[in-house]
Amino acid sequence: MMKKVLITGVTGQDGAFLAKQLVEDGVEVYGAVRRGSTPKTGRLRELNILDKVNFIGLELTEFANVLKVVADLRPDAIYNLAAQSFVADSFQHPHLTTSINYLGVLNILESVKTAGIDCNIYQASTSEMYGDVLEDPQSEKTPFNPMSPYAVAKAAAHHLVVNYRVAYGMNASNGILFNHESELRGREFVTRKISSQIAELAVGGNSAIQLGNLDSVRDWGYAPEYVAGMRLINESSVADDFVIATNQVKTVRDFLSYAAVVAGFDPIFEGQGINEKCLCRKSNRVIAEVNKRFFRPSDVAYLRGDYTKINEVLGWSPETSVEKMVEIMVNADLNRLKARSGSWDV
């Protein structure tokens, strides 16, 4: 049983759910935050574990600092969940994205090696690495074909973890997680953008949701279950790489339609391409419309993951359907609005 765990990205969706699960199992959790910054603790507060996480200053892109933190703390495990994780932003900030998403991983691996620590390492890889997919569904054996600076950096970091595992015998694993959402997802991501703004419309808002490509296809799962999969990977005695997914796909249009129904609307779609709109059949009110501003320079159109390996080796499988996940997200945002909750912007 791991007694001391360091989580980078502890204030994010996955980090918060992971911290909660570990705290409930009696693990001493250290959450890395940037030095001198005020951490965004809304998710940890919402999960009622803010006072149970030990915050520790860490600058992921500065090797000397990472080495000192790792050497002083000597954790049993590290979960590297910190990243510049918004794909669209990576086109605007490719150098920053690469520094955090690749060099940050190198700093962690090299620090553990240099300090001589027996420490399990989990790296958060991503389905975005598959990019313009070369086979369907995508498994651990599918070649990467990244289509964004974010995905390129993540693919490089993924290979780096494999390299350190083979070259130095380190217990370092990659979890290739497909899209996973929850009521704690950031509002900059399309799923939470939909759930939060559909809730605003349901309680009297009048601004139609502005969306990009409604035809984008994703394999969506529920984040707390994926975090449990992370733990299975990192707590295994044998390091390896695993896809976590559902092997089911839906379009952004499907997600929007499910959310609209939960919020009390009767959605119908009219028009095509950039002229497509979603209206409420009962009131003829415009719920959402396509806006070319939200199209990416190069887009990943289709992702579907094969979770056979993690199911057979570690016994993990998804349980929550997309429809149920959307219901959870929309209802959470409706409740936040009704309560005027301060955690609206988690």
RAJOKA-V349674 format. One record per residue. N is the residue number from 1. RES is the residue in three letters. SS is DSSP state (H for helix, E for strand, L for the rest). NEAR is the number of other C-alpha atoms within 8 Angstrom. Layout:
n res ss near
N RES SS NEAR
N RES SS NEAR
This chain:
n res ss near
1 MET L 2
2 MET L 8
3 LYS L 8
4 LYS E 11
5 VAL E 14
6 LEU E 12
7 ILE E 15
8 THR E 13
9 GLY L 14
10 VAL L 16
11 THR L 13
12 GLY L 9
13 GLN H 13
14 ASP H 12
15 GLY H 13
16 ALA H 13
17 PHE H 12
18 LEU H 12
19 ALA H 13
20 LYS H 10
21 GLN H 9
22 LEU H 11
23 VAL H 12
24 GLU H 7
25 ASP L 6
26 GLY L 7
27 VAL L 11
28 GLU E 10
29 VAL E 14
30 TYR E 12
31 GLY E 14
32 ALA E 13
33 VAL E 14
34 ARG L 10
35 ARG L 7
36 GLY L 5
37 SER L 6
38 THR L 4
39 PRO L 7
40 LYS L 6
41 THR L 8
42 GLY H 10
43 ARG H 14
44 LEU H 11
45 ARG H 9
46 GLU H 8
47 LEU L 10
48 ASN L 7
49 ILE L 12
50 LEU H 9
51 ASP H 6
52 LYS H 7
53 VAL L 11
54 ASN E 8
55 PHE E 8
56 ILE E 8
57 GLY E 9
58 LEU L 11
59 GLU L 10
60 LEU L 12
61 THR L 10
62 GLU L 9
63 PHE H 10
64 ALA H 6
65 ASN H 10
66 VAL H 15
67 LEU H 15
68 LYS H 8
69 VAL H 9
70 VAL H 12
71 ALA H 11
72 ASP H 6
73 LEU H 6
74 ARG L 8
75 PRO L 10
76 ASP L 11
77 ALA E 13
78 ILE E 13
79 TYR E 12
80 ASN E 12
81 LEU L 12
82 ALA L 9
83 ALA L 8
84 GLN L 10
85 SER L 5
86 PHE L 9
87 VAL H 10
88 ALA H 7
89 ASP H 7
90 SER H 14
91 PHE H 11
92 GLN H 6
93 HIS L 8
94 PRO H 10
95 HIS H 6
96 LEU H 9
97 THR H 15
98 THR H 12
99 SER H 10
100 ILE H 14
101 ASN H 15
102 TYR H 13
103 LEU H 11
104 GLY H 12
105 VAL H 13
106 LEU H 10
107 ASN H 14
108 ILE H 12
109 LEU H 10
110 GLU H 9
111 SER H 13
112 VAL H 14
113 LYS H 10
114 THR H 7
115 ALA H 9
116 GLY L 6
117 ILE L 8
118 ASP L 6
119 CYS L 12
120 ASN E 12
121 ILE E 12
122 TYR E 15
123 GLN E 14
124 ALA E 11
125 SER E 13
126 THR E 11
127 SER H 12
128 GLU H 10
129 MET H 14
130 TYR H 14
131 GLY L 14
132 ASP L 10
133 VAL L 11
134 LEU L 9
135 GLU L 6
136 ASP L 7
137 PRO L 9
138 GLN E 13
139 SER L 9
140 GLU L 8
141 LYS L 5
142 THR L 9
143 PRO L 6
144 PHE L 10
145 ASN L 10
146 PRO L 12
147 MET L 13
148 SER L 12
149 PRO H 12
150 TYR H 16
151 ALA H 14
152 VAL H 11
153 ALA H 12
154 LYS H 13
155 ALA H 12
156 ALA H 9
157 ALA H 14
158 HIS H 11
159 HIS H 8
160 LEU H 9
161 VAL H 14
162 VAL H 10
163 ASN H 8
164 TYR H 12
165 ARG H 13
166 VAL H 8
167 ALA H 6
168 TYR H 7
169 GLY L 7
170 MET L 11
171 ASN L 11
172 ALA E 15
173 SER E 15
174 ASN E 13
175 GLY E 15
176 ILE E 13
177 LEU E 13
178 PHE L 16
179 ASN L 10
180 HIS E 10
181 GLU E 13
182 SER L 13
183 GLU L 10
184 LEU L 8
185 ARG L 12
186 GLY L 9
187 ARG L 11
188 GLU L 7
189 PHE L 9
190 VAL H 8
191 THR H 10
192 ARG H 15
193 LYS H 10
194 ILE H 11
195 SER H 13
196 SER H 12
197 GLN H 9
198 ILE H 14
199 ALA H 14
200 GLU H 11
201 LEU H 12
202 ALA H 9
203 VAL L 7
204 GLY L 6
205 GLY L 7
206 ASN L 5
207 SER L 6
208 ALA L 9
209 ILE E 10
210 GLN E 9
211 LEU E 11
212 GLY L 10
213 ASN L 9
214 LEU L 9
215 ASP L 8
216 SER L 10
217 VAL E 11
218 ARG E 12
219 ASP L 15
220 TRP L 14
221 GLY E 17
222 TYR E 14
223 ALA H 12
224 PRO H 10
225 GLU H 10
226 TYR H 13
227 VAL H 11
228 ALA H 10
229 GLY H 10
230 MET H 10
231 ARG H 8
232 LEU H 9
233 ILE H 14
234 ASN H 13
235 GLU L 8
236 SER L 7
237 SER L 5
238 VAL L 5
239 ALA L 12
240 ASP L 8
241 ASP E 9
242 PHE E 12
243 VAL E 15
244 ILE E 14
245 ALA L 15
246 THR L 13
247 ASN L 10
248 GLN L 8
249 VAL L 10
250 LYS E 11
251 THR E 11
252 VAL H 12
253 ARG H 9
254 ASP H 8
255 PHE H 12
256 LEU H 9
257 SER H 9
258 TYR H 11
259 ALA H 14
260 ALA H 12
261 VAL H 10
262 VAL H 11
263 ALA L 11
264 GLY L 7
265 PHE L 10
266 ASP L 10
267 PRO E 12
268 ILE E 8
269 PHE E 8
270 GLU E 8
271 GLY L 7
272 GLN L 6
273 GLY H 6
274 ILE H 7
275 ASN H 8
276 GLU L 11
277 LYS E 12
278 CYS E 12
279 LEU E 14
280 CYS E 13
281 ARG L 10
282 LYS L 6
283 SER L 5
284 ASN L 7
285 ARG L 7
286 VAL E 10
287 ILE E 14
288 ALA E 11
289 GLU E 13
290 VAL E 14
291 ASN L 10
292 LYS H 7
293 ARG H 5
294 PHE H 9
295 PHE L 9
296 ARG L 6
297 PRO L 5
298 SER L 6
299 ASP L 8
300 VAL L 10
301 ALA L 8
302 TYR E 9
303 LEU L 16
304 ARG L 15
305 GLY E 17
306 ASP L 13
307 TYR L 14
308 THR H 6
309 LYS H 9
310 ILE H 13
311 ASN H 10
312 GLU H 8
313 VAL H 6
314 LEU H 8
315 GLY L 7
316 TRP L 8
317 SER L 8
318 PRO L 10
319 GLU L 5
320 THR L 8
321 SER L 8
322 VAL H 10
323 GLU H 7
324 LYS H 8
325 MET H 13
326 VAL H 13
327 GLU H 11
328 ILE H 10
329 MET H 12
330 VAL H 16
331 ASN H 11
332 ALA H 9
333 ASP H 13
334 LEU H 12
335 ASN H 8
336 ARG H 12
337 LEU H 11
338 LYS H 7
339 ALA H 6
340 ARG L 7
341 SER L 8
342 GLY L 6
343 SER L 9
344 TRP L 9
345 ASP L 7
346 VAL L 9
